[in-house]
């Protein structure tokens, strides 16, 4: 098995992929343009799987790189223990090691904008979202973050991008009463 891994140069491809993901992350922060979330998630899963395979093949030789590859094994073990036993301590540990690979949840999607749930940590404000604009099918441009007072209902809510602001239309239900009215808000980006 190690001969096959050396033959396809898995270690080399792993580090190329890691570099590509880090460059994508850096360019996304600097310019706002990055690969779309689905493609990025697939690349991160491939990175984790190659890291786990390389850990299992280099643990017997114990090179210095085995310490780096052990991150991939530890994250899998912690997540497995969390699913087996539960508990807040294992939940915190597994979420900390899985934060780099955790996919963004798409809350609302149109041809002009995508709205993702924004993960900010355990004690962060609820209902904070990231707004992106799809570009050329595999890229997207980060537009900003919005905060609203309730969860998004993709069937009833409507978001439109106009002049660098979001027009947010939703139905307001007054404490379960039958009175329903349409409400429109202008949301500025953070």
N, C-alpha and C positions, 0 to 999 in steps of 0.2 A: 504494500500500500504506500509506503514512504517513497518507493521508486516512482510510482505513478504521480505522486504529489510533486516530487522533484522534476519529473519529466514535463509536467504542465506548468511548472514554476508558480505554484499556488501562492507562495509567500510574496513573490514579486507582484502578482495581480492583486493580492490583498492590500498591499501598501499603495499601489496605484489607485485602487478604489477608495481607500481612506483619504488619499490626497485629493482626489476628485471631489469627494463629499465635502471635505474641508474648504476647498476652493469655492465650491458652490455656495456654502454657508457664508464665507467671507464676501463674495461678490453680492450675495443677497442682502447682507447688512450694508455694504457700501453703496450699491446702486439701486437696490430694491428689486432687481430682476433675478430670478432663480428658476431652477427646474420645478415643474409642478410637484405637488405633494405625493401623488401616487407613484411617480417615477422615483422620487427621492426615497420613499419608503421601501420600494423594491430593492434599490441599491443598498440601503442600510441593512435589510434582511440578508442579502448576499454577503455583506461585510461581516455580519455576526456569524453566519454559518461558516464562512471560510476561516474566521478567527477561531471558532470552536474546533474545526477539523485540524487546524494548525496546532492548537493547544494539545489535542489528543496525540498528535504525531511527534511533537517536540518535547513532551513531558519526560520521556525516557532518557533523552540526551541531555536534558536540563541545560539549555543555553540561556543566555540573558533574555532572549525574546520570549521565553516561556512565561516570564513575569507579566509581560504585556498581554500575551494570549490568555492568561488566567482570568482576565477581566470578563472575557466572553463565557468562560465556564462558570465563574462565580455568579454572573447575572442569571444564567439559566438555572443554577442550583437554587438561588434565592427565590426566583419566581416559582419554581416547582414546589419549594417548601411552603411558600405563601398559599398556593392553591391547595396543598394537602392539609395544612394546619390552620391557615387563616391567622388572624391577629393583627393588631395595629403595628407592632414592631416590624414584622415581616412585610407588611404592606408598605411601610415607609422605606425600608431597605430595597425592596424590589422595585418600587417606583423610582427611587434615586438611580438605580443602575439601568433602568429601562427608559429613562427620559430621553436619551439620544435617539432611540429607535421608535418611540411611541408615535403612532400616526396621528395627524390632526383630523378631527371629526368635522366633516362638512355638514354645516347646519342649514345652509341655503345656497342654491346654485342657479344661476341664469347664464345666458350667453355672454353677458357683460361683466358680471362680478361673481365671485365665490366668497362665502363667509364661512370661516373656520372657527371652531371653539378654541379659545386661547387658554392654554394651561399656564398658570402663574404660580402654582404651588398649592399647598394644603390650606393655608390661611388667607388666600387671596379673595378678592371680590368676585362674586358670581356674575354671570352674564356679560363677560367681556369677550369680544370677538375680534378676529383679524379679518380684514377685507383685502382681497387680492383681485387683480384683473387678469384673466387668462390671455396669453399671448402665444400665437403660433403653435397651439396644441400641447407642446411639451414645456413651455415656459409660462411664468406668471410674474406679475409686477405687484409688489407689496404697496398698497395704498395707505394703510393706517389701521388703527385700532378704534373700535367703538364700544361704548358701554350702554346697555339698556337696562330697564328695570324688571324684565321678565324674560323667560326663555323664548326662543324663536319657534314659532309654529309655521313650518314651511308651507302648509296648505292655506293658511289664512293670512299670513303676513306678506308684505311686499316691500322690496328694497330696490331703489333706483339710484344710480350714480349721476349727479348733475353738479357741474362746477366744483369739483373736489369736495362735495358733501354728499351724504346719503339721505335720500328722502325715504322715510320709514312710515308705511301705512299699516295700520292694524285695527282690529276690532276691540273695543274696550267693553268688558262686561263688568257691570257694577255689582260686585259681591254676589254673584250668582243670580241676580235678578234678570228679568227678561229684557231689560233696557240695554240695547246694544247700539253703539254708535261708532262710526269710522273716525279714526284719529290719525293725524299726520304729524310727524316730527321731523325736524331737520337735525341730523346728527353730524357733528364735526369730528374729524379725525384727531386722535391724540398725537 
